[in-house]
Amino acid sequence: MSHKERYTVYTGNKKVLLRTNDLPEALEVREEHKSEGAYIEDRKNKNKHRNDFIG
């Protein structure tokens, strides 16, 4: 099964939290799970958001 959503939010353990096309929604979920090391992976540019948004 293939997911077509652009952004995927993962925890530090690679557990999928959310798949979405909406970046603000992805940022909100990442912020809620920051203590778990959550990060966003962009399907079109694998490294861009992982590097920019890790906090």
PDB file of N, CA, C and O in Angstrom, chain B, residues numbered from 101:
ATOM      1  N   MET B 101       0.838  -1.179   0.000  1.00  0.00           N
ATOM      2  CA  MET B 101       0.000   0.000   0.000  1.00  0.00           C
ATOM      3  C   MET B 101       0.884   1.243   0.000  1.00  0.00           C
ATOM      4  O   MET B 101       1.771   1.383   0.842  1.00  0.00           O
ATOM      5  N   SER B 102       0.643   2.115  -0.921  1.00  0.00           N
ATOM      6  CA  SER B 102       1.464   3.315  -1.066  1.00  0.00           C
ATOM      7  C   SER B 102       0.743   4.538  -0.510  1.00  0.00           C
ATOM      8  O   SER B 102      -0.448   4.731  -0.753  1.00  0.00           O
ATOM      9  N   HIS B 103       1.473   5.360   0.235  1.00  0.00           N
ATOM     10  CA  HIS B 103       0.908   6.590   0.776  1.00  0.00           C
ATOM     11  C   HIS B 103       1.368   7.752  -0.088  1.00  0.00           C
ATOM     12  O   HIS B 103       2.557   7.878  -0.379  1.00  0.00           O
ATOM     13  N   LYS B 104       0.439   8.595  -0.497  1.00  0.00           N
ATOM     14  CA  LYS B 104       0.742   9.702  -1.390  1.00  0.00           C
ATOM     15  C   LYS B 104       0.907  11.034  -0.671  1.00  0.00           C
ATOM     16  O   LYS B 104       1.210  12.045  -1.304  1.00  0.00           O
ATOM     17  N   GLU B 105       0.712  11.046   0.649  1.00  0.00           N
ATOM     18  CA  GLU B 105       0.865  12.288   1.389  1.00  0.00           C
ATOM     19  C   GLU B 105       2.322  12.735   1.350  1.00  0.00           C
ATOM     20  O   GLU B 105       3.236  11.911   1.369  1.00  0.00           O
ATOM     21  N   ARG B 106       2.526  14.046   1.295  1.00  0.00           N
ATOM     22  CA  ARG B 106       3.874  14.575   1.145  1.00  0.00           C
ATOM     23  C   ARG B 106       4.690  14.508   2.433  1.00  0.00           C
ATOM     24  O   ARG B 106       5.869  14.157   2.396  1.00  0.00           O
ATOM     25  N   TYR B 107       4.084  14.839   3.562  1.00  0.00           N
ATOM     26  CA  TYR B 107       4.823  14.912   4.823  1.00  0.00           C
ATOM     27  C   TYR B 107       4.453  13.752   5.737  1.00  0.00           C
ATOM     28  O   TYR B 107       3.280  13.407   5.881  1.00  0.00           O
ATOM     29  N   THR B 108       5.467  13.160   6.350  1.00  0.00           N
ATOM     30  CA  THR B 108       5.265  12.109   7.329  1.00  0.00           C
ATOM     31  C   THR B 108       5.994  12.527   8.598  1.00  0.00           C
ATOM     32  O   THR B 108       7.168  12.895   8.553  1.00  0.00           O
ATOM     33  N   VAL B 109       5.295  12.470   9.731  1.00  0.00           N
ATOM     34  CA  VAL B 109       5.899  12.816  11.013  1.00  0.00           C
ATOM     35  C   VAL B 109       6.244  11.515  11.716  1.00  0.00           C
ATOM     36  O   VAL B 109       5.393  10.643  11.892  1.00  0.00           O
ATOM     37  N   TYR B 110       7.512  11.393  12.119  1.00  0.00           N
ATOM     38  CA  TYR B 110       8.011  10.204  12.807  1.00  0.00           C
ATOM     39  C   TYR B 110       8.490  10.570  14.201  1.00  0.00           C
ATOM     40  O   TYR B 110       8.854  11.716  14.462  1.00  0.00           O
ATOM     41  N   THR B 111       8.488   9.573  15.108  1.00  0.00           N
ATOM     42  CA  THR B 111       9.171   9.741  16.388  1.00  0.00           C
ATOM     43  C   THR B 111      10.636   9.374  16.161  1.00  0.00           C
ATOM     44  O   THR B 111      11.007   8.935  15.072  1.00  0.00           O
ATOM     45  N   GLY B 112      11.451   9.551  17.169  1.00  0.00           N
ATOM     46  CA  GLY B 112      12.862   9.186  17.063  1.00  0.00           C
ATOM     47  C   GLY B 112      13.060   7.704  16.798  1.00  0.00           C
ATOM     48  O   GLY B 112      14.112   7.302  16.300  1.00  0.00           O
ATOM     49  N   ASN B 113      12.060   6.879  17.125  1.00  0.00           N
ATOM     50  CA  ASN B 113      12.138   5.428  16.919  1.00  0.00           C
ATOM     51  C   ASN B 113      11.546   4.989  15.588  1.00  0.00           C
ATOM     52  O   ASN B 113      11.302   3.800  15.380  1.00  0.00           O
ATOM     53  N   LYS B 114      11.311   5.943  14.682  1.00  0.00           N
ATOM     54  CA  LYS B 114      10.754   5.680  13.349  1.00  0.00           C
ATOM     55  C   LYS B 114       9.291   5.234  13.381  1.00  0.00           C
ATOM     56  O   LYS B 114       8.819   4.625  12.420  1.00  0.00           O
ATOM     57  N   LYS B 115       8.560   5.525  14.473  1.00  0.00           N
ATOM     58  CA  LYS B 115       7.132   5.231  14.531  1.00  0.00           C
ATOM     59  C   LYS B 115       6.389   6.358  13.822  1.00  0.00           C
ATOM     60  O   LYS B 115       6.639   7.529  14.109  1.00  0.00           O
ATOM     61  N   VAL B 116       5.482   6.032  12.902  1.00  0.00           N
ATOM     62  CA  VAL B 116       4.731   7.034  12.151  1.00  0.00           C
ATOM     63  C   VAL B 116       3.651   7.633  13.044  1.00  0.00           C
ATOM     64  O   VAL B 116       2.816   6.913  13.593  1.00  0.00           O
ATOM     65  N   LEU B 117       3.674   8.956  13.184  1.00  0.00           N
ATOM     66  CA  LEU B 117       2.644   9.656  13.945  1.00  0.00           C
ATOM     67  C   LEU B 117       1.542  10.186  13.047  1.00  0.00           C
ATOM     68  O   LEU B 117       0.369  10.163  13.418  1.00  0.00           O
ATOM     69  N   LEU B 118       1.918  10.670  11.851  1.00  0.00           N
ATOM     70  CA  LEU B 118       0.956  11.332  10.980  1.00  0.00           C
ATOM     71  C   LEU B 118       1.476  11.344   9.551  1.00  0.00           C
ATOM     72  O   LEU B 118       2.675  11.488   9.314  1.00  0.00           O
ATOM     73  N   ARG B 119       0.561  11.191   8.608  1.00  0.00           N
ATOM     74  CA  ARG B 119       0.858  11.406   7.188  1.00  0.00           C
ATOM     75  C   ARG B 119      -0.106  12.467   6.702  1.00  0.00           C
ATOM     76  O   ARG B 119      -1.315  12.336   6.893  1.00  0.00           O
ATOM     77  N   THR B 120       0.413  13.532   6.066  1.00  0.00           N
ATOM     78  CA  THR B 120      -0.441  14.642   5.649  1.00  0.00           C
ATOM     79  C   THR B 120       0.186  15.406   4.497  1.00  0.00           C
ATOM     80  O   THR B 120       1.381  15.278   4.230  1.00  0.00           O
ATOM     81  N   ASN B 121      -0.627  16.200   3.817  1.00  0.00           N
ATOM     82  CA  ASN B 121      -0.143  17.139   2.810  1.00  0.00           C
ATOM     83  C   ASN B 121      -0.060  18.548   3.381  1.00  0.00           C
ATOM     84  O   ASN B 121       0.382  19.467   2.693  1.00  0.00           O
ATOM     85  N   ASP B 122      -0.475  18.728   4.624  1.00  0.00           N
ATOM     86  CA  ASP B 122      -0.576  20.037   5.258  1.00  0.00           C
ATOM     87  C   ASP B 122       0.619  20.260   6.190  1.00  0.00           C
ATOM     88  O   ASP B 122       0.686  19.660   7.263  1.00  0.00           O
ATOM     89  N   LEU B 123       1.554  21.112   5.790  1.00  0.00           N
ATOM     90  CA  LEU B 123       2.758  21.350   6.590  1.00  0.00           C
ATOM     91  C   LEU B 123       2.452  21.935   7.970  1.00  0.00           C
ATOM     92  O   LEU B 123       3.037  21.471   8.948  1.00  0.00           O
ATOM     93  N   PRO B 124       1.560  22.938   8.104  1.00  0.00           N
ATOM     94  CA  PRO B 124       1.266  23.444   9.454  1.00  0.00           C
ATOM     95  C   PRO B 124       0.751  22.358  10.405  1.00  0.00           C
ATOM     96  O   PRO B 124       1.099  22.354  11.585  1.00  0.00           O
ATOM     97  N   GLU B 125      -0.060  21.457   9.904  1.00  0.00           N
ATOM     98  CA  GLU B 125      -0.554  20.352  10.724  1.00  0.00           C
ATOM     99  C   GLU B 125       0.604  19.436  11.138  1.00  0.00           C
ATOM    100  O   GLU B 125       0.669  18.996  12.286  1.00  0.00           O
ATOM    101  N   ALA B 126       1.504  19.153  10.212  1.00  0.00           N
ATOM    102  CA  ALA B 126       2.668  18.318  10.512  1.00  0.00           C
ATOM    103  C   ALA B 126       3.563  18.986  11.552  1.00  0.00           C
ATOM    104  O   ALA B 126       4.070  18.320  12.454  1.00  0.00           O
ATOM    105  N   LEU B 127       3.760  20.295  11.431  1.00  0.00           N
ATOM    106  CA  LEU B 127       4.576  21.027  12.404  1.00  0.00           C
ATOM    107  C   LEU B 127       3.947  20.989  13.793  1.00  0.00           C
ATOM    108  O   LEU B 127       4.653  20.868  14.794  1.00  0.00           O
ATOM    109  N   GLU B 128       2.633  21.092  13.853  1.00  0.00           N
ATOM    110  CA  GLU B 128       1.931  21.062  15.132  1.00  0.00           C
ATOM    111  C   GLU B 128       2.107  19.705  15.823  1.00  0.00           C
ATOM    112  O   GLU B 128       2.373  19.650  17.024  1.00  0.00           O
ATOM    113  N   VAL B 129       1.962  18.627  15.077  1.00  0.00           N
ATOM    114  CA  VAL B 129       2.130  17.288  15.644  1.00  0.00           C
ATOM    115  C   VAL B 129       3.577  17.074  16.069  1.00  0.00           C
ATOM    116  O   VAL B 129       3.838  16.492  17.122  1.00  0.00           O
ATOM    117  N   ARG B 130       4.517  17.542  15.255  1.00  0.00           N
ATOM    118  CA  ARG B 130       5.933  17.407  15.623  1.00  0.00           C
ATOM    119  C   ARG B 130       6.214  18.143  16.932  1.00  0.00           C
ATOM    120  O   ARG B 130       6.948  17.637  17.782  1.00  0.00           O
ATOM    121  N   GLU B 131       5.639  19.325  17.098  1.00  0.00           N
ATOM    122  CA  GLU B 131       5.845  20.111  18.318  1.00  0.00           C
ATOM    123  C   GLU B 131       5.259  19.390  19.537  1.00  0.00           C
ATOM    124  O   GLU B 131       5.855  19.404  20.615  1.00  0.00           O
ATOM    125  N   GLU B 132       4.091  18.758  19.365  1.00  0.00           N
ATOM    126  CA  GLU B 132       3.453  18.028  20.466  1.00  0.00           C
ATOM    127  C   GLU B 132       4.300  16.836  20.917  1.00  0.00           C
ATOM    128  O   GLU B 132       4.269  16.457  22.088  1.00  0.00           O
ATOM    129  N   HIS B 133       5.048  16.252  19.995  1.00  0.00           N
ATOM    130  CA  HIS B 133       5.832  15.052  20.295  1.00  0.00           C
ATOM    131  C   HIS B 133       7.339  15.332  20.290  1.00  0.00           C
ATOM    132  O   HIS B 133       8.146  14.429  20.068  1.00  0.00           O
ATOM    133  N   LYS B 134       7.699  16.571  20.532  1.00  0.00           N
ATOM    134  CA  LYS B 134       9.112  16.970  20.510  1.00  0.00           C
ATOM    135  C   LYS B 134       9.945  16.155  21.502  1.00  0.00           C
ATOM    136  O   LYS B 134      11.094  15.823  21.211  1.00  0.00           O
ATOM    137  N   SER B 135       9.383  15.830  22.663  1.00  0.00           N
ATOM    138  CA  SER B 135      10.127  15.096  23.681  1.00  0.00           C
ATOM    139  C   SER B 135      10.488  13.678  23.225  1.00  0.00           C
ATOM    140  O   SER B 135      11.398  13.062  23.779  1.00  0.00           O
ATOM    141  N   GLU B 136       9.779  13.163  22.219  1.00  0.00           N
ATOM    142  CA  GLU B 136      10.063  11.840  21.679  1.00  0.00           C
ATOM    143  C   GLU B 136      11.036  11.903  20.511  1.00  0.00           C
ATOM    144  O   GLU B 136      11.328  10.876  19.896  1.00  0.00           O
ATOM    145  N   GLY B 137      11.541  13.087  20.195  1.00  0.00           N
ATOM    146  CA  GLY B 137      12.470  13.242  19.079  1.00  0.00           C
ATOM    147  C   GLY B 137      11.778  13.246  17.731  1.00  0.00           C
ATOM    148  O   GLY B 137      12.360  12.816  16.734  1.00  0.00           O
ATOM    149  N   ALA B 138      10.536  13.728  17.685  1.00  0.00           N
ATOM    150  CA  ALA B 138       9.759  13.715  16.445  1.00  0.00           C
ATOM    151  C   ALA B 138      10.401  14.599  15.380  1.00  0.00           C
ATOM    152  O   ALA B 138      10.989  15.637  15.681  1.00  0.00           O
ATOM    153  N   TYR B 139      10.274  14.162  14.130  1.00  0.00           N
ATOM    154  CA  TYR B 139      10.771  14.937  12.997  1.00  0.00           C
ATOM    155  C   TYR B 139       9.869  14.704  11.795  1.00  0.00           C
ATOM    156  O   TYR B 139       9.094  13.748  11.759  1.00  0.00           O
ATOM    157  N   ILE B 140       9.981  15.598  10.804  1.00  0.00           N
ATOM    158  CA  ILE B 140       9.167  15.533   9.600  1.00  0.00           C
ATOM    159  C   ILE B 140      10.033  15.062   8.439  1.00  0.00           C
ATOM    160  O   ILE B 140      11.144  15.550   8.234  1.00  0.00           O
ATOM    161  N   GLU B 141       9.504  14.105   7.684  1.00  0.00           N
ATOM    162  CA  GLU B 141      10.180  13.675   6.466  1.00  0.00           C
ATOM    163  C   GLU B 141       9.326  14.125   5.285  1.00  0.00           C
ATOM    164  O   GLU B 141       8.132  13.834   5.226  1.00  0.00           O
ATOM    165  N   ASP B 142       9.944  14.832   4.352  1.00  0.00           N
ATOM    166  CA  ASP B 142       9.278  15.345   3.159  1.00  0.00           C
ATOM    167  C   ASP B 142       9.500  14.342   2.033  1.00  0.00           C
ATOM    168  O   ASP B 142      10.643  14.066   1.671  1.00  0.00           O
ATOM    169  N   ARG B 143       8.426  13.797   1.477  1.00  0.00           N
ATOM    170  CA  ARG B 143       8.538  12.775   0.434  1.00  0.00           C
ATOM    171  C   ARG B 143       9.274  13.290  -0.791  1.00  0.00           C
ATOM    172  O   ARG B 143       9.958  12.521  -1.465  1.00  0.00           O
ATOM    173  N   LYS B 144       9.146  14.581  -1.094  1.00  0.00           N
ATOM    174  CA  LYS B 144       9.778  15.134  -2.291  1.00  0.00           C
ATOM    175  C   LYS B 144      11.231  15.542  -2.058  1.00  0.00           C
ATOM    176  O   LYS B 144      12.006  15.627  -3.010  1.00  0.00           O
ATOM    177  N   ASN B 145      11.608  15.794  -0.809  1.00  0.00           N
ATOM    178  CA  ASN B 145      12.976  16.192  -0.489  1.00  0.00           C
ATOM    179  C   ASN B 145      13.318  15.606   0.878  1.00  0.00           C
ATOM    180  O   ASN B 145      13.086  16.245   1.904  1.00  0.00           O
ATOM    181  N   LYS B 146      13.862  14.403   0.893  1.00  0.00           N
ATOM    182  CA  LYS B 146      14.039  13.627   2.123  1.00  0.00           C
ATOM    183  C   LYS B 146      14.818  14.344   3.231  1.00  0.00           C
ATOM    184  O   LYS B 146      14.507  14.152   4.407  1.00  0.00           O
ATOM    185  N   ASN B 147      15.805  15.152   2.897  1.00  0.00           N
ATOM    186  CA  ASN B 147      16.649  15.745   3.928  1.00  0.00           C
ATOM    187  C   ASN B 147      16.225  17.145   4.369  1.00  0.00           C
ATOM    188  O   ASN B 147      16.592  17.570   5.465  1.00  0.00           O
ATOM    189  N   LYS B 148      15.475  17.864   3.562  1.00  0.00           N
ATOM    190  CA  LYS B 148      15.181  19.269   3.828  1.00  0.00           C
ATOM    191  C   LYS B 148      14.526  19.495   5.190  1.00  0.00           C
ATOM    192  O   LYS B 148      15.085  20.212   6.019  1.00  0.00           O
ATOM    193  N   HIS B 149      13.367  18.908   5.440  1.00  0.00           N
ATOM    194  CA  HIS B 149      12.634  19.193   6.670  1.00  0.00           C
ATOM    195  C   HIS B 149      13.222  18.471   7.867  1.00  0.00           C
ATOM    196  O   HIS B 149      13.109  18.954   8.994  1.00  0.00           O
ATOM    197  N   ARG B 150      13.828  17.358   7.652  1.00  0.00           N
ATOM    198  CA  ARG B 150      14.449  16.662   8.782  1.00  0.00           C
ATOM    199  C   ARG B 150      15.540  17.554   9.390  1.00  0.00           C
ATOM    200  O   ARG B 150      15.666  17.636  10.612  1.00  0.00           O
ATOM    201  N   ASN B 151      16.317  18.215   8.546  1.00  0.00           N
ATOM    202  CA  ASN B 151      17.381  19.091   9.030  1.00  0.00           C
ATOM    203  C   ASN B 151      16.849  20.429   9.535  1.00  0.00           C
ATOM    204  O   ASN B 151      17.318  20.932  10.556  1.00  0.00           O
ATOM    205  N   ASP B 152      15.878  21.011   8.835  1.00  0.00           N
ATOM    206  CA  ASP B 152      15.383  22.331   9.186  1.00  0.00           C
ATOM    207  C   ASP B 152      14.560  22.347  10.461  1.00  0.00           C
ATOM    208  O   ASP B 152      14.598  23.336  11.193  1.00  0.00           O
ATOM    209  N   PHE B 153      13.817  21.285  10.755  1.00  0.00           N
ATOM    210  CA  PHE B 153      12.832  21.334  11.828  1.00  0.00           C
ATOM    211  C   PHE B 153      13.203  20.575  13.085  1.00  0.00           C
ATOM    212  O   PHE B 153      12.479  20.654  14.077  1.00  0.00           O
ATOM    213  N   ILE B 154      14.304  19.844  13.079  1.00  0.00           N
ATOM    214  CA  ILE B 154      14.685  19.132  14.307  1.00  0.00           C
ATOM    215  C   ILE B 154      15.017  20.172  15.365  1.00  0.00           C
ATOM    216  O   ILE B 154      15.806  21.086  15.127  1.00  0.00           O
ATOM    217  N   GLY B 155      14.412  20.025  16.528  1.00  0.00           N
ATOM    218  CA  GLY B 155      14.626  21.040  17.542  1.00  0.00           C
ATOM    219  C   GLY B 155      14.755  20.484  18.858  1.00  0.00           C
ATOM    220  O   GLY B 155      14.941  21.222  19.825  1.00  0.00           O
TER     221      GLY B 155
END
